[in-house]
Amino acid sequence: MKTLFLVLVIVVLSASLLFAMIIWRQTISFQEKAAMAKERQEEYIRLLKLEREEKQKQEQEMENQDASETKEI
């Protein structure tokens, strides 16, 4: 009876260690994917800021041209 209990304890500990290793590996994989996604997000935000700045510059240029045209008339 004691040996069966000992075997059960060993099996449970082995299964726990196996699950712990699987969870650990998945956590590392998830961290890597999250880091890559964050990089992509930051790059996308940078691109959006650049596009917004370019659009604002174009709008300012258009306003300046309109203002200069109205002054000429």
PDB file of N, H, CA, C and O in Angstrom:
ATOM      1  N   MET A   1       0.814  -1.188   0.000  1.00  0.00           N
ATOM      2  CA  MET A   1       0.000   0.000   0.000  1.00  0.00           C
ATOM      3  C   MET A   1       0.865   1.263   0.000  1.00  0.00           C
ATOM      4  O   MET A   1       0.567   2.239  -0.688  1.00  0.00           O
ATOM      5  N   LYS A   2       1.947   1.219   0.791  1.00  0.00           N
ATOM      6  H   LYS A   2       2.189   0.426   1.350  1.00  0.00           H
ATOM      7  CA  LYS A   2       2.835   2.372   0.841  1.00  0.00           C
ATOM      8  C   LYS A   2       3.517   2.590  -0.501  1.00  0.00           C
ATOM      9  O   LYS A   2       3.717   3.732  -0.915  1.00  0.00           O
ATOM     10  N   THR A   3       3.872   1.518  -1.178  1.00  0.00           N
ATOM     11  H   THR A   3       3.709   0.591  -0.841  1.00  0.00           H
ATOM     12  CA  THR A   3       4.551   1.655  -2.464  1.00  0.00           C
ATOM     13  C   THR A   3       3.604   2.252  -3.511  1.00  0.00           C
ATOM     14  O   THR A   3       4.036   3.039  -4.354  1.00  0.00           O
ATOM     15  N   LEU A   4       2.329   1.889  -3.467  1.00  0.00           N
ATOM     16  H   LEU A   4       1.978   1.250  -2.782  1.00  0.00           H
ATOM     17  CA  LEU A   4       1.364   2.467  -4.407  1.00  0.00           C
ATOM     18  C   LEU A   4       1.209   3.974  -4.163  1.00  0.00           C
ATOM     19  O   LEU A   4       1.115   4.763  -5.104  1.00  0.00           O
ATOM     20  N   PHE A   5       1.185   4.348  -2.895  1.00  0.00           N
ATOM     21  H   PHE A   5       1.261   3.707  -2.131  1.00  0.00           H
ATOM     22  CA  PHE A   5       1.101   5.765  -2.561  1.00  0.00           C
ATOM     23  C   PHE A   5       2.347   6.507  -3.035  1.00  0.00           C
ATOM     24  O   PHE A   5       2.249   7.618  -3.557  1.00  0.00           O
ATOM     25  N   LEU A   6       3.506   5.902  -2.857  1.00  0.00           N
ATOM     26  H   LEU A   6       3.585   5.000  -2.433  1.00  0.00           H
ATOM     27  CA  LEU A   6       4.757   6.493  -3.299  1.00  0.00           C
ATOM     28  C   LEU A   6       4.765   6.645  -4.822  1.00  0.00           C
ATOM     29  O   LEU A   6       5.198   7.672  -5.344  1.00  0.00           O
ATOM     30  N   VAL A   7       4.291   5.632  -5.521  1.00  0.00           N
ATOM     31  H   VAL A   7       3.940   4.798  -5.097  1.00  0.00           H
ATOM     32  CA  VAL A   7       4.211   5.691  -6.986  1.00  0.00           C
ATOM     33  C   VAL A   7       3.255   6.806  -7.405  1.00  0.00           C
ATOM     34  O   VAL A   7       3.548   7.545  -8.346  1.00  0.00           O
ATOM     35  N   LEU A   8       2.123   6.939  -6.726  1.00  0.00           N
ATOM     36  H   LEU A   8       1.885   6.339  -5.961  1.00  0.00           H
ATOM     37  CA  LEU A   8       1.162   7.990  -7.035  1.00  0.00           C
ATOM     38  C   LEU A   8       1.786   9.375  -6.830  1.00  0.00           C
ATOM     39  O   LEU A   8       1.599  10.270  -7.654  1.00  0.00           O
ATOM     40  N   VAL A   9       2.509   9.542  -5.757  1.00  0.00           N
ATOM     41  H   VAL A   9       2.661   8.815  -5.087  1.00  0.00           H
ATOM     42  CA  VAL A   9       3.168  10.815  -5.482  1.00  0.00           C
ATOM     43  C   VAL A   9       4.187  11.130  -6.576  1.00  0.00           C
ATOM     44  O   VAL A   9       4.266  12.264  -7.050  1.00  0.00           O
ATOM     45  N   ILE A  10       4.954  10.140  -6.967  1.00  0.00           N
ATOM     46  H   ILE A  10       4.890   9.220  -6.582  1.00  0.00           H
ATOM     47  CA  ILE A  10       5.965  10.342  -8.015  1.00  0.00           C
ATOM     48  C   ILE A  10       5.298  10.707  -9.340  1.00  0.00           C
ATOM     49  O   ILE A  10       5.773  11.594 -10.049  1.00  0.00           O
ATOM     50  N   VAL A  11       4.207  10.032  -9.674  1.00  0.00           N
ATOM     51  H   VAL A  11       3.821   9.311  -9.098  1.00  0.00           H
ATOM     52  CA  VAL A  11       3.487  10.320 -10.922  1.00  0.00           C
ATOM     53  C   VAL A  11       2.929  11.748 -10.888  1.00  0.00           C
ATOM     54  O   VAL A  11       3.033  12.480 -11.872  1.00  0.00           O
ATOM     55  N   VAL A  12       2.346  12.135  -9.771  1.00  0.00           N
ATOM     56  H   VAL A  12       2.261  11.540  -8.972  1.00  0.00           H
ATOM     57  CA  VAL A  12       1.783  13.483  -9.655  1.00  0.00           C
ATOM     58  C   VAL A  12       2.889  14.537  -9.739  1.00  0.00           C
ATOM     59  O   VAL A  12       2.716  15.555 -10.409  1.00  0.00           O
ATOM     60  N   LEU A  13       4.004  14.312  -9.082  1.00  0.00           N
ATOM     61  H   LEU A  13       4.145  13.485  -8.538  1.00  0.00           H
ATOM     62  CA  LEU A  13       5.117  15.257  -9.154  1.00  0.00           C
ATOM     63  C   LEU A  13       5.676  15.355 -10.574  1.00  0.00           C
ATOM     64  O   LEU A  13       5.986  16.444 -11.057  1.00  0.00           O
ATOM     65  N   SER A  14       5.798  14.209 -11.232  1.00  0.00           N
ATOM     66  H   SER A  14       5.546  13.324 -10.840  1.00  0.00           H
ATOM     67  CA  SER A  14       6.298  14.211 -12.613  1.00  0.00           C
ATOM     68  C   SER A  14       5.346  14.974 -13.527  1.00  0.00           C
ATOM     69  O   SER A  14       5.786  15.771 -14.357  1.00  0.00           O
ATOM     70  N   ALA A  15       4.052  14.737 -13.381  1.00  0.00           N
ATOM     71  H   ALA A  15       3.695  14.090 -12.708  1.00  0.00           H
ATOM     72  CA  ALA A  15       3.077  15.453 -14.202  1.00  0.00           C
ATOM     73  C   ALA A  15       3.129  16.946 -13.912  1.00  0.00           C
ATOM     74  O   ALA A  15       3.033  17.759 -14.831  1.00  0.00           O
ATOM     75  N   SER A  16       3.277  17.310 -12.664  1.00  0.00           N
ATOM     76  H   SER A  16       3.355  16.650 -11.916  1.00  0.00           H
ATOM     77  CA  SER A  16       3.363  18.730 -12.296  1.00  0.00           C
ATOM     78  C   SER A  16       4.593  19.375 -12.924  1.00  0.00           C
ATOM     79  O   SER A  16       4.512  20.487 -13.445  1.00  0.00           O
ATOM     80  N   LEU A  17       5.721  18.691 -12.878  1.00  0.00           N
ATOM     81  H   LEU A  17       5.787  17.788 -12.454  1.00  0.00           H
ATOM     82  CA  LEU A  17       6.943  19.219 -13.494  1.00  0.00           C
ATOM     83  C   LEU A  17       6.781  19.352 -15.012  1.00  0.00           C
ATOM     84  O   LEU A  17       7.224  20.334 -15.608  1.00  0.00           O
ATOM     85  N   LEU A  18       6.148  18.362 -15.622  1.00  0.00           N
ATOM     86  H   LEU A  18       5.788  17.564 -15.137  1.00  0.00           H
ATOM     87  CA  LEU A  18       5.920  18.407 -17.065  1.00  0.00           C
ATOM     88  C   LEU A  18       5.054  19.621 -17.426  1.00  0.00           C
ATOM     89  O   LEU A  18       5.382  20.365 -18.350  1.00  0.00           O
ATOM     90  N   PHE A  19       3.967  19.815 -16.708  1.00  0.00           N
ATOM     91  H   PHE A  19       3.700  19.211 -15.957  1.00  0.00           H
ATOM     92  CA  PHE A  19       3.097  20.966 -16.974  1.00  0.00           C
ATOM     93  C   PHE A  19       3.817  22.280 -16.703  1.00  0.00           C
ATOM     94  O   PHE A  19       3.616  23.259 -17.422  1.00  0.00           O
ATOM     95  N   ALA A  20       4.645  22.307 -15.680  1.00  0.00           N
ATOM     96  H   ALA A  20       4.809  21.511 -15.096  1.00  0.00           H
ATOM     97  CA  ALA A  20       5.398  23.531 -15.378  1.00  0.00           C
ATOM     98  C   ALA A  20       6.349  23.864 -16.527  1.00  0.00           C
ATOM     99  O   ALA A  20       6.485  25.032 -16.894  1.00  0.00           O
ATOM    100  N   MET A  21       6.998  22.868 -17.091  1.00  0.00           N
ATOM    101  H   MET A  21       6.888  21.919 -16.793  1.00  0.00           H
ATOM    102  CA  MET A  21       7.903  23.103 -18.221  1.00  0.00           C
ATOM    103  C   MET A  21       7.134  23.586 -19.442  1.00  0.00           C
ATOM    104  O   MET A  21       7.590  24.490 -20.142  1.00  0.00           O
ATOM    105  N   ILE A  22       5.979  22.996 -19.704  1.00  0.00           N
ATOM    106  H   ILE A  22       5.608  22.262 -19.135  1.00  0.00           H
ATOM    107  CA  ILE A  22       5.167  23.414 -20.852  1.00  0.00           C
ATOM    108  C   ILE A  22       4.721  24.861 -20.681  1.00  0.00           C
ATOM    109  O   ILE A  22       4.809  25.654 -21.618  1.00  0.00           O
ATOM    110  N   ILE A  23       4.247  25.203 -19.498  1.00  0.00           N
ATOM    111  H   ILE A  23       4.175  24.559 -18.737  1.00  0.00           H
ATOM    112  CA  ILE A  23       3.809  26.576 -19.235  1.00  0.00           C
ATOM    113  C   ILE A  23       4.971  27.546 -19.357  1.00  0.00           C
ATOM    114  O   ILE A  23       4.805  28.633 -19.910  1.00  0.00           O
ATOM    115  N   TRP A  24       6.132  27.183 -18.858  1.00  0.00           N
ATOM    116  H   TRP A  24       6.267  26.300 -18.408  1.00  0.00           H
ATOM    117  CA  TRP A  24       7.309  28.042 -18.935  1.00  0.00           C
ATOM    118  C   TRP A  24       7.690  28.312 -20.397  1.00  0.00           C
ATOM    119  O   TRP A  24       7.969  29.451 -20.770  1.00  0.00           O
ATOM    120  N   ARG A  25       7.698  27.255 -21.220  1.00  0.00           N
ATOM    121  H   ARG A  25       7.471  26.330 -20.917  1.00  0.00           H
ATOM    122  CA  ARG A  25       8.055  27.422 -22.632  1.00  0.00           C
ATOM    123  C   ARG A  25       7.034  28.294 -23.358  1.00  0.00           C
ATOM    124  O   ARG A  25       7.395  29.131 -24.185  1.00  0.00           O
ATOM    125  N   GLN A  26       5.756  28.088 -23.041  1.00  0.00           N
ATOM    126  H   GLN A  26       5.463  27.408 -22.369  1.00  0.00           H
ATOM    127  CA  GLN A  26       4.717  28.899 -23.673  1.00  0.00           C
ATOM    128  C   GLN A  26       4.823  30.365 -23.244  1.00  0.00           C
ATOM    129  O   GLN A  26       4.558  31.269 -24.037  1.00  0.00           O
ATOM    130  N   THR A  27       5.204  30.590 -22.008  1.00  0.00           N
ATOM    131  H   THR A  27       5.420  29.856 -21.364  1.00  0.00           H
ATOM    132  CA  THR A  27       5.363  31.962 -21.521  1.00  0.00           C
ATOM    133  C   THR A  27       6.479  32.669 -22.272  1.00  0.00           C
ATOM    134  O   THR A  27       6.335  33.832 -22.649  1.00  0.00           O
ATOM    135  N   ILE A  28       7.584  31.978 -22.489  1.00  0.00           N
ATOM    136  H   ILE A  28       7.700  31.034 -22.183  1.00  0.00           H
ATOM    137  CA  ILE A  28       8.700  32.571 -23.238  1.00  0.00           C
ATOM    138  C   ILE A  28       8.260  32.873 -24.666  1.00  0.00           C
ATOM    139  O   ILE A  28       8.556  33.945 -25.194  1.00  0.00           O
ATOM    140  N   SER A  29       7.565  31.945 -25.284  1.00  0.00           N
ATOM    141  H   SER A  29       7.325  31.074 -24.855  1.00  0.00           H
ATOM    142  CA  SER A  29       7.080  32.152 -26.644  1.00  0.00           C
ATOM    143  C   SER A  29       6.129  33.340 -26.706  1.00  0.00           C
ATOM    144  O   SER A  29       6.201  34.153 -27.628  1.00  0.00           O
ATOM    145  N   PHE A  30       5.248  33.438 -25.734  1.00  0.00           N
ATOM    146  H   PHE A  30       5.189  32.778 -24.985  1.00  0.00           H
ATOM    147  CA  PHE A  30       4.302  34.546 -25.699  1.00  0.00           C
ATOM    148  C   PHE A  30       5.015  35.875 -25.518  1.00  0.00           C
ATOM    149  O   PHE A  30       4.633  36.871 -26.134  1.00  0.00           O
ATOM    150  N   GLN A  31       6.044  35.905 -24.682  1.00  0.00           N
ATOM    151  H   GLN A  31       6.354  35.097 -24.182  1.00  0.00           H
ATOM    152  CA  GLN A  31       6.800  37.140 -24.464  1.00  0.00           C
ATOM    153  C   GLN A  31       7.479  37.597 -25.752  1.00  0.00           C
ATOM    154  O   GLN A  31       7.504  38.791 -26.051  1.00  0.00           O
ATOM    155  N   GLU A  32       8.025  36.658 -26.510  1.00  0.00           N
ATOM    156  H   GLU A  32       8.005  35.688 -26.267  1.00  0.00           H
ATOM    157  CA  GLU A  32       8.685  37.007 -27.764  1.00  0.00           C
ATOM    158  C   GLU A  32       7.673  37.572 -28.759  1.00  0.00           C
ATOM    159  O   GLU A  32       7.941  38.573 -29.423  1.00  0.00           O
ATOM    160  N   LYS A  33       6.520  36.932 -28.858  1.00  0.00           N
ATOM    161  H   LYS A  33       6.303  36.119 -28.319  1.00  0.00           H
ATOM    162  CA  LYS A  33       5.489  37.415 -29.776  1.00  0.00           C
ATOM    163  C   LYS A  33       4.980  38.781 -29.354  1.00  0.00           C
ATOM    164  O   LYS A  33       4.728  39.638 -30.200  1.00  0.00           O
ATOM    165  N   ALA A  34       4.828  38.991 -28.058  1.00  0.00           N
ATOM    166  H   ALA A  34       5.033  38.294 -27.371  1.00  0.00           H
ATOM    167  CA  ALA A  34       4.358  40.285 -27.553  1.00  0.00           C
ATOM    168  C   ALA A  34       5.381  41.379 -27.846  1.00  0.00           C
ATOM    169  O   ALA A  34       5.002  42.498 -28.190  1.00  0.00           O
ATOM    170  N   ALA A  35       6.650  41.076 -27.717  1.00  0.00           N
ATOM    171  H   ALA A  35       6.958  40.166 -27.438  1.00  0.00           H
ATOM    172  CA  ALA A  35       7.699  42.065 -27.994  1.00  0.00           C
ATOM    173  C   ALA A  35       7.691  42.443 -29.479  1.00  0.00           C
ATOM    174  O   ALA A  35       7.835  43.617 -29.821  1.00  0.00           O
ATOM    175  N   MET A  36       7.526  41.461 -30.349  1.00  0.00           N
ATOM    176  H   MET A  36       7.409  40.508 -30.071  1.00  0.00           H
ATOM    177  CA  MET A  36       7.470  41.748 -31.784  1.00  0.00           C
ATOM    178  C   MET A  36       6.234  42.571 -32.125  1.00  0.00           C
ATOM    179  O   MET A  36       6.304  43.494 -32.936  1.00  0.00           O
ATOM    180  N   ALA A  37       5.107  42.241 -31.512  1.00  0.00           N
ATOM    181  H   ALA A  37       5.050  41.491 -30.853  1.00  0.00           H
ATOM    182  CA  ALA A  37       3.883  42.997 -31.766  1.00  0.00           C
ATOM    183  C   ALA A  37       4.021  44.439 -31.285  1.00  0.00           C
ATOM    184  O   ALA A  37       3.520  45.361 -31.928  1.00  0.00           O
ATOM    185  N   LYS A  38       4.689  44.630 -30.173  1.00  0.00           N
ATOM    186  H   LYS A  38       5.097  43.881 -29.651  1.00  0.00           H
ATOM    187  CA  LYS A  38       4.898  45.987 -29.654  1.00  0.00           C
ATOM    188  C   LYS A  38       5.781  46.793 -30.601  1.00  0.00           C
ATOM    189  O   LYS A  38       5.527  47.975 -30.828  1.00  0.00           O
ATOM    190  N   GLU A  39       6.804  46.169 -31.146  1.00  0.00           N
ATOM    191  H   GLU A  39       7.010  45.209 -30.961  1.00  0.00           H
ATOM    192  CA  GLU A  39       7.666  46.848 -32.113  1.00  0.00           C
ATOM    193  C   GLU A  39       6.877  47.272 -33.340  1.00  0.00           C
ATOM    194  O   GLU A  39       7.019  48.395 -33.822  1.00  0.00           O
ATOM    195  N   ARG A  40       6.037  46.359 -33.848  1.00  0.00           N
ATOM    196  H   ARG A  40       5.921  45.447 -33.457  1.00  0.00           H
ATOM    197  CA  ARG A  40       5.216  46.685 -35.015  1.00  0.00           C
ATOM    198  C   ARG A  40       4.263  47.833 -34.695  1.00  0.00           C
ATOM    199  O   ARG A  40       4.058  48.722 -35.521  1.00  0.00           O
ATOM    200  N   GLN A  41       3.689  47.813 -33.510  1.00  0.00           N
ATOM    201  H   GLN A  41       3.856  47.090 -32.839  1.00  0.00           H
ATOM    202  CA  GLN A  41       2.769  48.864 -33.106  1.00  0.00           C
ATOM    203  C   GLN A  41       3.487  50.208 -33.030  1.00  0.00           C
ATOM    204  O   GLN A  41       2.966  51.215 -33.511  1.00  0.00           O
ATOM    205  N   GLU A  42       4.665  50.235 -32.435  1.00  0.00           N
ATOM    206  H   GLU A  42       5.088  49.417 -32.044  1.00  0.00           H
ATOM    207  CA  GLU A  42       5.416  51.481 -32.327  1.00  0.00           C
ATOM    208  C   GLU A  42       5.804  52.014 -33.705  1.00  0.00           C
ATOM    209  O   GLU A  42       5.753  53.221 -33.943  1.00  0.00           O
ATOM    210  N   GLU A  43       6.190  51.119 -34.608  1.00  0.00           N
ATOM    211  H   GLU A  43       6.231  50.139 -34.415  1.00  0.00           H
ATOM    212  CA  GLU A  43       6.539  51.536 -35.967  1.00  0.00           C
ATOM    213  C   GLU A  43       5.309  52.109 -36.674  1.00  0.00           C
ATOM    214  O   GLU A  43       5.410  53.118 -37.373  1.00  0.00           O
ATOM    215  N   TYR A  44       4.168  51.481 -36.498  1.00  0.00           N
ATOM    216  H   TYR A  44       4.086  50.662 -35.930  1.00  0.00           H
ATOM    217  CA  TYR A  44       2.935  51.969 -37.108  1.00  0.00           C
ATOM    218  C   TYR A  44       2.572  53.344 -36.567  1.00  0.00           C
ATOM    219  O   TYR A  44       2.144  54.215 -37.325  1.00  0.00           O
ATOM    220  N   ILE A  45       2.738  53.546 -35.265  1.00  0.00           N
ATOM    221  H   ILE A  45       3.085  52.839 -34.650  1.00  0.00           H
ATOM    222  CA  ILE A  45       2.451  54.850 -34.655  1.00  0.00           C
ATOM    223  C   ILE A  45       3.398  55.907 -35.210  1.00  0.00           C
ATOM    224  O   ILE A  45       2.977  57.031 -35.482  1.00  0.00           O
ATOM    225  N   ARG A  46       4.684  55.557 -35.383  1.00  0.00           N
ATOM    226  H   ARG A  46       5.026  54.644 -35.162  1.00  0.00           H
ATOM    227  CA  ARG A  46       5.639  56.503 -35.970  1.00  0.00           C
ATOM    228  C   ARG A  46       5.220  56.905 -37.382  1.00  0.00           C
ATOM    229  O   ARG A  46       5.273  58.078 -37.752  1.00  0.00           O
ATOM    230  N   LEU A  47       4.800  55.901 -38.168  1.00  0.00           N
ATOM    231  H   LEU A  47       4.757  54.948 -37.868  1.00  0.00           H
ATOM    232  CA  LEU A  47       4.367  56.195 -39.535  1.00  0.00           C
ATOM    233  C   LEU A  47       3.141  57.094 -39.540  1.00  0.00           C
ATOM    234  O   LEU A  47       3.056  58.019 -40.349  1.00  0.00           O
ATOM    235  N   LEU A  48       2.196  56.836 -38.651  1.00  0.00           N
ATOM    236  H   LEU A  48       2.265  56.086 -37.994  1.00  0.00           H
ATOM    237  CA  LEU A  48       1.007  57.678 -38.581  1.00  0.00           C
ATOM    238  C   LEU A  48       1.354  59.117 -38.213  1.00  0.00           C
ATOM    239  O   LEU A  48       0.781  60.059 -38.761  1.00  0.00           O
ATOM    240  N   LYS A  49       2.296  59.282 -37.281  1.00  0.00           N
ATOM    241  H   LYS A  49       2.761  58.516 -36.837  1.00  0.00           H
ATOM    242  CA  LYS A  49       2.717  60.631 -36.895  1.00  0.00           C
ATOM    243  C   LYS A  49       3.360  61.350 -38.076  1.00  0.00           C
ATOM    244  O   LYS A  49       3.092  62.528 -38.313  1.00  0.00           O
ATOM    245  N   LEU A  50       4.213  60.636 -38.819  1.00  0.00           N
ATOM    246  H   LEU A  50       4.430  59.679 -38.627  1.00  0.00           H
ATOM    247  CA  LEU A  50       4.848  61.257 -39.982  1.00  0.00           C
ATOM    248  C   LEU A  50       3.811  61.669 -41.023  1.00  0.00           C
ATOM    249  O   LEU A  50       3.882  62.763 -41.585  1.00  0.00           O
ATOM    250  N   GLU A  51       2.848  60.782 -41.274  1.00  0.00           N
ATOM    251  H   GLU A  51       2.790  59.894 -40.818  1.00  0.00           H
ATOM    252  CA  GLU A  51       1.801  61.106 -42.246  1.00  0.00           C
ATOM    253  C   GLU A  51       0.982  62.305 -41.783  1.00  0.00           C
ATOM    254  O   GLU A  51       0.629  63.164 -42.590  1.00  0.00           O
ATOM    255  N   ARG A  52       0.681  62.367 -40.495  1.00  0.00           N
ATOM    256  H   ARG A  52       0.968  61.669 -39.840  1.00  0.00           H
ATOM    257  CA  ARG A  52      -0.088  63.485 -39.952  1.00  0.00           C
ATOM    258  C   ARG A  52       0.693  64.786 -40.101  1.00  0.00           C
ATOM    259  O   ARG A  52       0.124  65.813 -40.470  1.00  0.00           O
ATOM    260  N   GLU A  53       2.001  64.744 -39.815  1.00  0.00           N
ATOM    261  H   GLU A  53       2.463  63.909 -39.516  1.00  0.00           H
ATOM    262  CA  GLU A  53       2.833  65.945 -39.955  1.00  0.00           C
ATOM    263  C   GLU A  53       2.886  66.413 -41.407  1.00  0.00           C
ATOM    264  O   GLU A  53       2.794  67.608 -41.684  1.00  0.00           O
ATOM    265  N   GLU A  54       3.035  65.459 -42.333  1.00  0.00           N
ATOM    266  H   GLU A  54       3.109  64.488 -42.107  1.00  0.00           H
ATOM    267  CA  GLU A  54       3.076  65.816 -43.746  1.00  0.00           C
ATOM    268  C   GLU A  54       1.749  66.431 -44.182  1.00  0.00           C
ATOM    269  O   GLU A  54       1.725  67.401 -44.940  1.00  0.00           O
ATOM    270  N   LYS A  55       0.665  65.870 -43.706  1.00  0.00           N
ATOM    271  H   LYS A  55       0.685  65.083 -43.090  1.00  0.00           H
ATOM    272  CA  LYS A  55      -0.654  66.394 -44.053  1.00  0.00           C
ATOM    273  C   LYS A  55      -0.831  67.804 -43.504  1.00  0.00           C
ATOM    274  O   LYS A  55      -1.375  68.672 -44.187  1.00  0.00           O
ATOM    275  N   GLN A  56      -0.378  68.037 -42.278  1.00  0.00           N
ATOM    276  H   GLN A  56       0.064  67.332 -41.723  1.00  0.00           H
ATOM    277  CA  GLN A  56      -0.471  69.373 -41.696  1.00  0.00           C
ATOM    278  C   GLN A  56       0.369  70.374 -42.476  1.00  0.00           C
ATOM    279  O   GLN A  56      -0.052  71.512 -42.686  1.00  0.00           O
ATOM    280  N   LYS A  57       1.563  69.951 -42.908  1.00  0.00           N
ATOM    281  H   LYS A  57       1.905  69.027 -42.738  1.00  0.00           H
ATOM    282  CA  LYS A  57       2.411  70.838 -43.702  1.00  0.00           C
ATOM    283  C   LYS A  57       1.742  71.192 -45.020  1.00  0.00           C
ATOM    284  O   LYS A  57       1.779  72.342 -45.457  1.00  0.00           O
ATOM    285  N   GLN A  58       1.128  70.188 -45.652  1.00  0.00           N
ATOM    286  H   GLN A  58       1.098  69.254 -45.297  1.00  0.00           H
ATOM    287  CA  GLN A  58       0.443  70.450 -46.913  1.00  0.00           C
ATOM    288  C   GLN A  58      -0.734  71.396 -46.706  1.00  0.00           C
ATOM    289  O   GLN A  58      -0.968  72.282 -47.529  1.00  0.00           O
ATOM    290  N   GLU A  59      -1.472  71.219 -45.623  1.00  0.00           N
ATOM    291  H   GLU A  59      -1.282  70.499 -44.955  1.00  0.00           H
ATOM    292  CA  GLU A  59      -2.601  72.103 -45.342  1.00  0.00           C
ATOM    293  C   GLU A  59      -2.116  73.529 -45.087  1.00  0.00           C
ATOM    294  O   GLU A  59      -2.743  74.489 -45.534  1.00  0.00           O
ATOM    295  N   GLN A  60      -1.000  73.666 -44.370  1.00  0.00           N
ATOM    296  H   GLN A  60      -0.491  72.885 -44.007  1.00  0.00           H
ATOM    297  CA  GLN A  60      -0.450  74.995 -44.115  1.00  0.00           C
ATOM    298  C   GLN A  60       0.010  75.658 -45.411  1.00  0.00           C
ATOM    299  O   GLN A  60      -0.186  76.856 -45.612  1.00  0.00           O
ATOM    300  N   GLU A  61       0.620  74.865 -46.285  1.00  0.00           N
ATOM    301  H   GLU A  61       0.778  73.891 -46.122  1.00  0.00           H
ATOM    302  CA  GLU A  61       1.049  75.398 -47.570  1.00  0.00           C
ATOM    303  C   GLU A  61      -0.146  75.857 -48.396  1.00  0.00           C
ATOM    304  O   GLU A  61      -0.102  76.905 -49.040  1.00  0.00           O
ATOM    305  N   MET A  62      -1.206  75.065 -48.371  1.00  0.00           N
ATOM    306  H   MET A  62      -1.241  74.214 -47.848  1.00  0.00           H
ATOM    307  CA  MET A  62      -2.415  75.441 -49.109  1.00  0.00           C
ATOM    308  C   MET A  62      -3.009  76.724 -48.541  1.00  0.00           C
ATOM    309  O   MET A  62      -3.443  77.594 -49.295  1.00  0.00           O
ATOM    310  N   GLU A  63      -3.033  76.847 -47.212  1.00  0.00           N
ATOM    311  H   GLU A  63      -2.681  76.140 -46.599  1.00  0.00           H
ATOM    312  CA  GLU A  63      -3.553  78.057 -46.582  1.00  0.00           C
ATOM    313  C   GLU A  63      -2.691  79.262 -46.940  1.00  0.00           C
ATOM    314  O   GLU A  63      -3.209  80.348 -47.202  1.00  0.00           O
ATOM    315  N   ASN A  64      -1.372  79.066 -46.949  1.00  0.00           N
ATOM    316  H   ASN A  64      -0.952  78.184 -46.736  1.00  0.00           H
ATOM    317  CA  ASN A  64      -0.465  80.160 -47.311  1.00  0.00           C
ATOM    318  C   ASN A  64      -0.678  80.587 -48.760  1.00  0.00           C
ATOM    319  O   ASN A  64      -0.673  81.779 -49.066  1.00  0.00           O
ATOM    320  N   GLN A  65      -0.865  79.622 -49.643  1.00  0.00           N
ATOM    321  H   GLN A  65      -0.870  78.654 -49.394  1.00  0.00           H
ATOM    322  CA  GLN A  65      -1.109  79.942 -51.049  1.00  0.00           C
ATOM    323  C   GLN A  65      -2.433  80.680 -51.201  1.00  0.00           C
ATOM    324  O   GLN A  65      -2.518  81.651 -51.954  1.00  0.00           O
ATOM    325  N   ASP A  66      -3.468  80.230 -50.493  1.00  0.00           N
ATOM    326  H   ASP A  66      -3.400  79.442 -49.881  1.00  0.00           H
ATOM    327  CA  ASP A  66      -4.764  80.893 -50.558  1.00  0.00           C
ATOM    328  C   ASP A  66      -4.665  82.318 -50.026  1.00  0.00           C
ATOM    329  O   ASP A  66      -5.255  83.239 -50.591  1.00  0.00           O
ATOM    330  N   ALA A  67      -3.921  82.497 -48.942  1.00  0.00           N
ATOM    331  H   ALA A  67      -3.441  81.749 -48.483  1.00  0.00           H
ATOM    332  CA  ALA A  67      -3.752  83.825 -48.356  1.00  0.00           C
ATOM    333  C   ALA A  67      -2.997  84.745 -49.310  1.00  0.00           C
ATOM    334  O   ALA A  67      -3.341  85.918 -49.452  1.00  0.00           O
ATOM    335  N   SER A  68      -1.973  84.212 -49.959  1.00  0.00           N
ATOM    336  H   SER A  68      -1.693  83.259 -49.844  1.00  0.00           H
ATOM    337  CA  SER A  68      -1.203  85.042 -50.883  1.00  0.00           C
ATOM    338  C   SER A  68      -2.027  85.363 -52.123  1.00  0.00           C
ATOM    339  O   SER A  68      -1.877  86.451 -52.680  1.00  0.00           O
ATOM    340  N   GLU A  69      -2.876  84.472 -52.569  1.00  0.00           N
ATOM    341  H   GLU A  69      -2.997  83.589 -52.117  1.00  0.00           H
ATOM    342  CA  GLU A  69      -3.727  84.740 -53.714  1.00  0.00           C
ATOM    343  C   GLU A  69      -4.770  85.802 -53.395  1.00  0.00           C
ATOM    344  O   GLU A  69      -5.069  86.650 -54.236  1.00  0.00           O
ATOM    345  N   THR A  70      -5.317  85.763 -52.207  1.00  0.00           N
ATOM    346  H   THR A  70      -5.074  85.074 -51.524  1.00  0.00           H
ATOM    347  CA  THR A  70      -6.306  86.772 -51.825  1.00  0.00           C
ATOM    348  C   THR A  70      -5.653  88.142 -51.664  1.00  0.00           C
ATOM    349  O   THR A  70      -6.296  89.156 -51.933  1.00  0.00           O
ATOM    350  N   LYS A  71      -4.409  88.196 -51.237  1.00  0.00           N
ATOM    351  H   LYS A  71      -3.887  87.372 -51.018  1.00  0.00           H
ATOM    352  CA  LYS A  71      -3.702  89.473 -51.088  1.00  0.00           C
ATOM    353  C   LYS A  71      -3.407  90.082 -52.465  1.00  0.00           C
ATOM    354  O   LYS A  71      -3.432  91.301 -52.628  1.00  0.00           O
ATOM    355  N   GLU A  72      -3.132  89.234 -53.438  1.00  0.00           N
ATOM    356  H   GLU A  72      -3.112  88.243 -53.306  1.00  0.00           H
ATOM    357  CA  GLU A  72      -2.813  89.707 -54.779  1.00  0.00           C
ATOM    358  C   GLU A  72      -4.045  90.301 -55.451  1.00  0.00           C
ATOM    359  O   GLU A  72      -3.928  91.218 -56.264  1.00  0.00           O
ATOM    360  N   ILE A  73      -5.190  89.799 -55.126  1.00  0.00           N
ATOM    361  H   ILE A  73      -5.285  89.054 -54.466  1.00  0.00           H
ATOM    362  CA  ILE A  73      -6.423  90.270 -55.778  1.00  0.00           C
ATOM    363  C   ILE A  73      -6.830  91.549 -55.156  1.00  0.00           C
ATOM    364  O   ILE A  73      -7.843  92.130 -55.546  1.00  0.00           O
TER     365      ILE A  73
END
